[in-house]
Amino acid sequence: MKKYNLRALFSESGLFNGLTDEDLDIVEEIVLCRPINPGEYLFKEGAPYDGLYLICCGKVEVVKVGSSGREELLVVLERGQVFGEVALFLEEGKRVASAKGAEKGECYFFPIAVFNEFLNNDHPTAYRMVLSMAKILSKRLDRMNQEIVKLAENERKESKTDTKQDLTVLKEQLMSSWSF
């Protein structure tokens, strides 16, 4: 498997802004490279959290089984995008969606066990990672809150817009920057 410039990928993703060069050296030693093959799952809905993924190349579809029993596409992720970061905070949880290859490529995988070891040993890199991820997740939550307020205001004003259409737009906005 090809070795990718982890620093450039982290910079593209924005997830680990604030890490020092030493931190990045440590993370480079820990991450595992995993293939992305079309139609193959990286993880399935309901599976225990296992870690964070960073796409090096290729594409990943995030899908969820709908009420019809069929998979519904939530979002397609590409190079530099991170998914599964919530796993680093909620190790006891289960995946709320599945991730499968859409286009051949590779991704870096950061196992939750390694992250927990960092935290348990009071490693400074872990704390800088937590701070960086908390900032990103807080921005996502704030954006979601703003969209919910807009929907509520539209409902109160009894605007002519279709609430179902508004919800579809909200879903698209959230799925493009949320974790699974």
C-alpha positions as CSV (number, residue, x, y, z in Angstrom):
1,M,0.0,0.0,0.0
2,K,1.2,3.5,-0.8
3,K,2.3,5.8,2.0
4,Y,0.4,9.1,2.0
5,N,1.4,12.4,3.5
6,L,-0.5,12.3,6.8
7,R,0.4,15.9,7.6
8,A,-1.2,17.1,4.3
9,L,-4.3,14.9,4.9
10,F,-4.7,16.2,8.4
11,S,-4.4,19.7,7.2
12,E,-7.1,19.1,4.5
13,S,-9.4,17.5,7.1
14,G,-8.9,20.3,9.6
15,L,-9.5,17.6,12.3
16,F,-6.1,17.7,13.9
17,N,-5.2,21.4,13.6
18,G,-3.1,22.3,16.6
19,L,-1.0,19.1,16.7
20,T,2.8,19.7,16.8
21,D,5.3,18.1,14.4
22,E,6.2,15.7,17.2
23,D,2.5,14.8,17.7
24,L,2.1,14.1,14.0
25,D,5.3,11.9,14.1
26,I,3.6,9.9,16.8
27,V,0.3,9.6,15.0
28,E,2.1,8.5,11.8
29,E,3.6,5.6,13.7
30,I,0.2,4.5,15.0
31,V,-2.2,4.7,12.1
32,L,-3.0,1.7,10.0
33,C,-3.5,1.8,6.2
34,R,-6.7,0.1,5.1
35,P,-8.0,-0.6,1.6
36,I,-11.2,0.9,0.3
37,N,-12.8,-1.5,-2.2
38,P,-16.1,-0.7,-4.0
39,G,-19.0,-2.5,-2.2
40,E,-16.9,-3.7,0.7
41,Y,-17.8,-2.4,4.2
42,L,-15.3,-0.6,6.5
43,F,-17.9,-1.0,9.2
44,K,-21.6,-1.9,9.4
45,E,-24.4,-0.2,11.2
46,G,-24.7,-1.6,14.7
47,A,-21.1,-2.6,14.9
48,P,-19.1,-1.5,18.0
49,Y,-17.0,1.6,17.6
50,D,-13.5,0.8,16.6
51,G,-11.8,4.0,15.7
52,L,-11.5,7.0,13.3
53,Y,-11.0,6.9,9.5
54,L,-9.2,9.4,7.3
55,I,-9.7,8.9,3.5
56,C,-6.3,9.1,1.6
57,C,-7.8,8.4,-1.8
58,G,-11.0,6.9,-3.2
59,K,-14.5,7.4,-2.0
60,V,-16.7,6.0,0.8
61,E,-20.5,5.9,1.0
62,V,-22.2,6.3,4.3
63,V,-25.5,4.4,4.2
64,K,-28.3,3.6,6.7
65,V,-30.9,0.9,6.4
66,G,-34.2,2.7,6.1
67,S,-37.7,1.7,7.1
68,S,-38.1,-0.1,3.7
69,G,-35.2,-2.4,4.7
70,R,-33.0,-1.0,1.9
71,E,-29.8,1.0,2.3
72,E,-30.3,4.7,1.9
73,L,-27.3,6.9,0.9
74,L,-26.5,9.6,3.4
75,V,-23.3,11.0,2.0
76,V,-20.3,10.3,-0.1
77,L,-17.0,11.1,1.5
78,E,-13.7,11.8,-0.4
79,R,-10.0,12.4,0.1
80,G,-9.1,14.3,3.3
81,Q,-12.5,13.7,5.0
82,V,-12.7,12.1,8.4
83,F,-15.4,9.9,9.7
84,G,-16.0,7.8,12.8
85,E,-14.3,10.4,15.1
86,V,-17.2,10.1,17.6
87,A,-15.9,6.6,18.3
88,L,-12.9,8.0,20.1
89,F,-15.3,9.6,22.7
90,L,-18.0,7.0,22.9
91,E,-16.2,3.7,23.0
92,E,-19.2,1.8,24.3
93,G,-21.5,2.9,21.5
94,K,-22.5,1.3,18.2
95,R,-22.3,2.7,14.7
96,V,-25.4,4.5,13.6
97,A,-24.7,3.9,9.9
98,S,-22.5,1.8,7.6
99,A,-19.5,2.9,5.6
100,K,-18.6,1.1,2.4
101,G,-16.3,1.7,-0.5
102,A,-17.7,3.6,-3.4
103,E,-14.4,4.0,-5.4
104,K,-11.2,2.1,-4.9
105,G,-8.7,3.8,-2.6
106,E,-7.2,3.7,0.8
107,C,-7.8,5.2,4.2
108,Y,-5.8,5.6,7.5
109,F,-7.4,4.0,10.5
110,F,-6.7,5.3,14.1
111,P,-7.8,2.5,16.5
112,I,-9.8,3.4,19.6
113,A,-7.6,1.2,21.8
114,V,-4.5,3.2,20.9
115,F,-6.3,6.5,21.6
116,N,-7.5,5.2,25.0
117,E,-3.9,4.1,25.8
118,F,-2.7,7.6,25.0
119,L,-5.4,9.1,27.3
120,N,-4.8,6.6,30.1
121,N,-1.1,7.5,30.0
122,D,-1.8,11.2,30.1
123,H,0.0,11.6,26.7
124,P,0.0,15.3,25.6
125,T,-0.8,14.3,22.0
126,A,-4.1,12.8,23.1
127,Y,-5.1,16.0,24.9
128,R,-4.3,18.1,21.8
129,M,-6.3,15.7,19.7
130,V,-9.3,15.9,22.0
131,L,-9.2,19.7,22.0
132,S,-9.0,19.8,18.2
133,M,-11.8,17.3,17.8
134,A,-14.0,19.0,20.4
135,K,-13.7,22.3,18.4
136,I,-14.8,20.5,15.2
137,L,-17.6,18.7,16.9
138,S,-18.8,21.9,18.6
139,K,-18.9,23.7,15.3
140,R,-20.9,20.9,13.8
141,L,-23.4,20.9,16.7
142,D,-23.7,24.7,16.5
143,R,-24.4,24.5,12.7
144,M,-27.1,21.9,13.4
145,N,-28.6,24.0,16.2
146,Q,-28.8,27.0,13.8
147,E,-30.5,24.9,11.1
148,I,-33.1,23.6,13.7
149,V,-33.8,27.1,14.8
150,K,-34.4,28.2,11.2
151,L,-36.8,25.3,10.7
152,A,-38.7,26.2,13.9
153,E,-38.9,29.8,12.8
154,N,-40.2,28.8,9.4
155,E,-42.8,26.6,11.0
156,R,-44.0,29.4,13.3
157,K,-44.2,31.9,10.4
158,E,-46.2,29.3,8.4
159,S,-44.0,30.1,5.5
160,K,-44.9,28.8,2.1
161,T,-41.9,26.6,2.0
162,D,-42.4,22.9,2.2
163,T,-41.2,21.6,5.7
164,K,-40.3,18.2,4.1
165,Q,-38.1,20.0,1.6
166,D,-36.5,22.0,4.5
167,L,-35.8,18.8,6.4
168,T,-34.2,17.3,3.2
169,V,-31.9,20.3,2.9
170,L,-31.0,20.0,6.7
171,K,-30.3,16.3,6.3
172,E,-27.9,17.0,3.3
173,Q,-26.1,19.8,5.3
174,L,-25.7,17.7,8.4
175,M,-24.6,14.5,6.6
176,S,-21.9,16.3,4.7
177,S,-20.1,17.2,7.9
178,W,-21.2,14.7,10.5
179,S,-19.7,11.6,11.9
180,F,-20.9,8.0,11.7
